Amino acid sequence: MKIFIIGGHGTIGRKVAAHFQPHHEVVIGGRTQGDVLLDMTDSASIEQALASVGPLDAILCIAGEAKWDDFDQLSEEDFYLGLRSKLMGQVNVVRLGRKYLNSGGSITLSTGILADDPVLKTTSAAMVNGALHSFVKAVDLEVENGIRVNVVSLGLVEDAYEKYRDYFPGHNPVPMAKAVNAYVRSVEGKGRGHVIRQYE
Ligand SMILES: NC(=O)c1ccc[n+]([C@@H]2O[C@H](COP(=O)([O-])OP(=O)(O)OC[C@H]3O[C@@H](n4cnc5c(N)ncnc54)[C@H](OP(=O)(O)O)[C@@H]3O)[C@@H](O)[C@H]2O)c1
């Protein structure tokens, strides 16, 4: 398979890329490093990247940001960061990406536990994660050419645990092998329109 991983140099993305690299052709996309540079907040940049790497068998987006802060500190513009990056960035990866996929290909997006179990300072991040879960279920009803769309929703992963543990009291870190397998299920399984949750 030819697999394009947006965010393939990130904390989670690099482990997912390392899993697929031995047996597949993996192309890594990122904002500042990778085989192809793109900014997922800009649909023209997404399209340009896809046109340069396609045709593809799988697209994984393991990227996207949202502003974390107390609700009463978040401005309207702060909310737009999450809407433009994590939400519309990933919606655009599906909207544009399906044209560059071979028949039967797959698109895998990324959200997280905040959709189901938010912690303090995450009104924006939780909101976009929840929206993406609904988006994936709805787009699955309409996407053609045998293309499957799923989203992986992870808890705080082991490799990010030290950095973020204080935000997640009592949460158990998700082992990286389990995090990687959630993406493998989406790419190599036959499921579609699924929210693949891996919270422990
Ligand atoms: N870490 C966790 O425990 C965890 C748990 C659940 C969900 N998630 C979600 O999973 C995703 C990846 O998390 P992570 O911890 O691996 O993040 P990370 O280490 O910060 O890596 C993010 C990757 O995405 C790329 N990226 C960010 N903004 C981009 C943009 N506008 N255009 C193109 N590429 C962009 C980054 O590229 P550059 O480095 O070049 O900027 C980097 O390669 C995030 O959406 C995060 O919210 C994370």
The ligand as an ORCA input file, in Angstrom:
! r2SCAN-3c Opt
* xyz 0 1
  N      -0.554     12.758     22.545
  C      -1.665     12.200     23.028
  O      -1.665     11.591     24.105
  C      -2.931     12.270     22.222
  C      -4.042     11.560     22.668
  C      -5.208     11.616     21.922
  C      -5.257     12.373     20.773
  N      -4.177     13.051     20.350
  C      -4.281     13.825     19.112
  O      -3.519     13.154     18.127
  C      -2.907     14.109     17.259
  C      -1.402     13.900     17.271
  O      -0.934     14.016     18.609
  P       0.628     14.004     18.941
  O       0.732     13.944     20.422
  O       1.314     12.981     18.119
  O       1.037     15.471     18.462
  P       2.473     16.082     18.158
  O       3.549     15.279     18.771
  O       2.375     17.533     18.474
  O       2.614     15.912     16.575
  C       1.726     16.571     15.723
  C       2.149     16.391     14.285
  O       1.200     17.077     13.468
  C       1.857     18.017     12.625
  N       1.008     19.212     12.481
  C       0.517     20.009     13.461
  N      -0.190     21.035     12.934
  C      -0.125     20.867     11.598
  C      -0.640     21.593     10.502
  N      -1.348     22.717     10.676
  N      -0.396     21.143      9.252
  C       0.323     20.029      9.054
  N       0.838     19.281     10.043
  C       0.624     19.709     11.300
  C       3.149     18.347     13.340
  O       4.069     18.793     12.403
  P       5.218     19.851     12.838
  O       5.928     19.220     14.015
  O       6.053     19.931     11.624
  O       4.507     21.126     13.218
  C       3.504     16.983     13.957
  O       4.126     16.157     12.998
  C      -3.322     15.491     17.770
  O      -4.436     15.940     17.048
  C      -3.704     15.223     19.212
  O      -4.668     16.124     19.687
  C      -3.025     13.025     21.042
*
